[in-house]
Every structure is written in C-alpha cells, then in structure tokens.
Amino acid sequence: ASCVQHRLVIRDASTLQILHLYSCMDQIQYIEWSSDSQFILCAMYKRGIVQVWSLEQTEWSCKIDEGSAGLVASCWSPDGRHILNTTEFHLRITVWSLCTKSVSYIKYPKACQQGVAFTRDGRYMAVAERRDCKDFISIFVCRNWQLLRHFDTETQDLFGIEWAPNGCVLAAWDTCLEYKVLLYSLDGRLLSSYRAYEWPLGIKSIAWSPSSQFLAIGSFDEKVRILNHVTWKKITELEHPAVITSKKTIVYKEVEKSPTLGTERLSFPPTRALASSLFSTQSKYDICQVPVSLHYIKPVADKANPKVGVGMLAFSADNCFLATKNDNIPNAVWIWDIRKLKLAVVLEQLYTIQCFQWDPCQPRLAVCTGSSRVYLWSPAGCVVVKVPGEGDFQIVSLSWHPSGDSMLLLSKDHFCVCYLEREEV
C-alpha cells in the first residue's frame, strides 16, 4: 500500500499491479495494515479523522472522527478488529471496535517514545501512564479491554516500554538523564532493576533477542550491555572503539571508483545505457588488514541530542547475530556473534548509515546509506547492489517482506521493490 496526497493505492506485492484505488477525505499522513491484511487504516491527523478500507468488501468503508479531541496517533490492535486512537495532548486513548461499534477509553497515556506495547500473541497490552507527576503502567486484556494490573514504576521520567517476544517480561526504561531499566512480570511484580552508572547520559536504545534470552541495552557511553533472562544480570559489555585491532574481526570497507571504458566501446552520440555508465561510479567492498581506523566524529558537548552512543540495535532472526551502530562512528555497522559474544564483522560505508534491518527468515542484513545502493551481508560475505533506474534514487529506509523474498526501498518521494532470488537447495 502507498499513498499520494489523498489517494490510497493497493498493489500486488509480486507484480506491483494496481488492485484497488481509494480516495480519502484529506491528505493521508499515516497508513497501517491490520494483522490479517483484510483492512487498512488511513489517518489524517490534521482533521482528526481515520478512514478504514476493506480489501474483501470494497464497497465497505468506515470513518472515525475524534472531533474536537484531535488526533496525534492511530494504530491497530493485534486482532485487526480494533483501532486505538490517541487524542491531542495525550488526554486519552480511544479503542474503537469494528465488529460491535463499541468504544472504550484509556485515560492519562504518557507522551513518550514508546508508550503502548502489545505482547506478540496479542493477548495483552501495556500502556505507560502519567498521573500526579508519577509514572504508572497499566496492563489490559485485549479480548475485552479490561484492566488486569495497574502499578507505579520506579522511574523519574518513563521513556519507553517493550514486551519480551515470549510475552512474560515487560522492560521499562527511564529517560536518558537517569540510567535505569526495570523488568516486570505479567502480574506487575518487579523482577529486577539494572543500572550501569549514575551521572552521565544513560540509555539510548533497547532490543530483545527473538528467543527472549537476552536484552541488549545501547548507551550513550558507546557500549552495549547484554542482560541474561535467568538472573537479569549483565553477561558482557560490547565496546565500539574507533580503531579495530583484533585479527579475528573482518573489516569490509566500501570503496568507490569510476568505471574505465575502452575507446572501442565509445560511440557518438553515446547510447543511454553507455551514457549512464560513463557518469556513474561503481562501489565494492575491500577487506582491510587490521589495525583499521574508522571515521570518528567528536560529539559536540554543548548541544542538545549529541551524536554519540549506540542508537541502533537489531538481533537476527536466528538469535545468532546482533547489529549495532555507534552514532559518533556514523559510517560503520558492527555485527556481533552472540554465540561467542565477540565482534565478528565491521562494515565501513562511504556515507552515514540511515537504516539496517535483518531478513526475517535467515541471518542476512540489509543496509542503506542514503545512496542508490543496497548493501547485503550474510555469514558467507557481503555484496553491493546498485538500484537500476534513471535519476538519483536515494534510499533512506528499507523494509523486508515477511517471506524474505523481497525488500521495499524508500526514498523521500519514491519507492521501489527489490526481489531476491533464492538459492536452489
């Protein structure tokens, strides 16, 4: 699905053929599929309206108008039959049922980075709340939206919450001014509290491993700390130095060069394919000998939101690898072997890392840097893929298809789909 102004376009994922075309009441600012792909919501925050379309019954539609309460966020519940709307100033969350047309209200949701979290099986929802200058967490049963548990948290300014993939443990972390991670059970008991240090800036990112065995915490001190699920104690610290010295670490460095063409291939006027190859540069990876010095940017200490610390974390689907990015070494992706708790690979790009994401089916990492290339790494090696097409297609974000067979590449104004061939076994 994609939107252009007030139009919603539904395409076939394999052929990109247009299947449906819907017109909304205003410019679409957010779209989201239901979990079963039967419905799609279109949020128009400026007008406080959400429109829902059905793919099976194309004549059916739904409009939700929040009126004077306004609208700042909208999302599906895991069952794909309820919509959660957050009103302006985070006064409440309104739960709308598409089946019974009933409405439920959740008061005092907190305005933070990640204030609503669902368990993976869709049975429970946790909501961060702020009442009387104190943080709370409420856990609801998604079947009937009844309150299961309500408890206060030992945080100064709760910044985010996230369930473990198995749905047994809820992680809550404090603002970056206070290094604190709290781990709660489903019934609201505090299982453990972790604090690495006190006074400097604290937590910047958090990621659960798919097996729920590890919790990785990225910090402003340029380290990742990994907690285990048995004692909730730290088992290791992963550092991000500017110089790679270990001979067991493979460093791939992207190099760029202009293609060389023989005079016998030139024709005047040149063909379109030849002209594009004449003025385009080629990119490849070189394996560097250690020690290797990475491009390091000294953070500006007297400005807000300093570019320092581990801002991106992601575990591979098989739980074997962890990819990280240290914001003051912006051109490098660090890939750690979780089985050995050692640094396995560093990819140093020519430009700043914009996004990376693991293949949902196998240990294969896709990286983009705002250029017209996609970078793929797997334990077998890495490769640079040039996106064909006219003009400069600058990839700023990417997303894997759940099957791992294709990938959506996004620029500021366009998108394309990259199809990958599976190897024959």
TAHU-V758876 format. One record per residue. N is the residue number from 0. NEAR is the number of other C-alpha atoms within 12 Angstrom. Layout:
n->{N,N}
near->{NEAR,NEAR}
This chain:
n->{0,1,2,3,4,5,6,7,8,9,10,11,12,13,14,15,16,17,18,19,20,21,22,23,24,25,26,27,28,29,30,31,32,33,34,35,36,37,38,39,40,41,42,43,44,45,46,47,48,49,50,51,52,53,54,55,56,57,58,59,60,61,62,63,64,65,66,67,68,69,70,71,72,73,74,75,76,77,78,79,80,81,82,83,84,85,86,87,88,89,90,91,92,93,94,95,96,97,98,99,100,101,102,103,104,105,106,107,108,109,110,111,112,113,114,115,116,117,118,119,120,121,122,123,124,125,126,127,128,129,130,131,132,133,134,135,136,137,138,139,140,141,142,143,144,145,146,147,148,149,150,151,152,153,154,155,156,157,158,159,160,161,162,163,164,165,166,167,168,169,170,171,172,173,174,175,176,177,178,179,180,181,182,183,184,185,186,187,188,189,190,191,192,193,194,195,196,197,198,199,200,201,202,203,204,205,206,207,208,209,210,211,212,213,214,215,216,217,218,219,220,221,222,223,224,225,226,227,228,229,230,231,232,233,234,235,236,237,238,239,240,241,242,243,244,245,246,247,248,249,250,251,252,253,254,255,256,257,258,259,260,261,262,263,264,265,266,267,268,269,270,271,272,273,274,275,276,277,278,279,280,281,282,283,284,285,286,287,288,289,290,291,292,293,294,295,296,297,298,299,300,301,302,303,304,305,306,307,308,309,310,311,312,313,314,315,316,317,318,319,320,321,322,323,324,325,326,327,328,329,330,331,332,333,334,335,336,337,338,339,340,341,342,343,344,345,346,347,348,349,350,351,352,353,354,355,356,357,358,359,360,361,362,363,364,365,366,367,368,369,370,371,372,373,374,375,376,377,378,379,380,381,382,383,384,385,386,387,388,389,390,391,392,393,394,395,396,397,398,399,400,401,402,403,404,405,406,407,408,409,410,411,412,413,414,415,416,417,418,419,420,421,422,423,424}
near->{31,33,30,23,19,22,24,32,27,29,19,15,24,19,14,19,13,16,19,24,22,32,21,30,26,24,24,30,30,32,32,32,29,27,21,17,20,22,31,40,44,46,42,33,31,24,27,30,34,41,40,43,35,27,26,15,13,18,13,17,22,28,25,33,25,31,17,14,22,28,32,29,37,39,35,39,39,27,30,28,32,34,41,41,43,37,33,26,19,26,23,29,36,35,32,33,27,28,13,12,15,16,21,23,23,32,25,28,36,36,28,23,25,27,35,37,36,36,30,25,21,26,26,35,39,47,47,45,37,30,21,10,15,20,33,33,48,38,37,32,24,32,20,21,30,20,23,22,23,23,26,28,35,26,32,22,31,39,39,39,42,40,40,33,25,25,28,27,37,44,49,50,44,35,29,34,23,27,34,35,47,36,38,35,24,31,24,27,21,23,23,26,26,33,28,28,19,15,15,19,28,35,41,40,42,40,40,35,32,27,21,30,27,38,44,45,46,42,44,37,35,33,34,42,40,36,34,24,26,16,17,28,25,24,22,23,24,34,28,38,27,25,21,29,20,19,16,18,25,31,34,35,32,30,20,18,16,15,17,16,14,10,10,8,16,17,15,11,10,15,13,15,17,19,18,19,23,22,18,24,18,23,24,27,27,21,21,24,18,19,18,25,21,31,25,22,20,15,21,12,13,8,9,11,18,22,26,33,36,40,38,37,37,42,39,34,26,22,29,29,36,47,46,49,45,43,37,32,35,34,34,44,50,46,42,38,26,29,14,15,23,26,32,32,34,45,51,41,36,29,29,28,36,32,35,42,39,37,32,25,21,25,30,35,42,42,46,42,34,28,33,32,40,42,42,31,34,24,20,11,22,29,25,30,24,26,29,19,18,15,14,20,26,29,38,28,31,35,30,29,22,16,18,25,23,25,35,33,37,30,26,16,17,20,26,29,27,29,21,20,11,12,6,4,3}
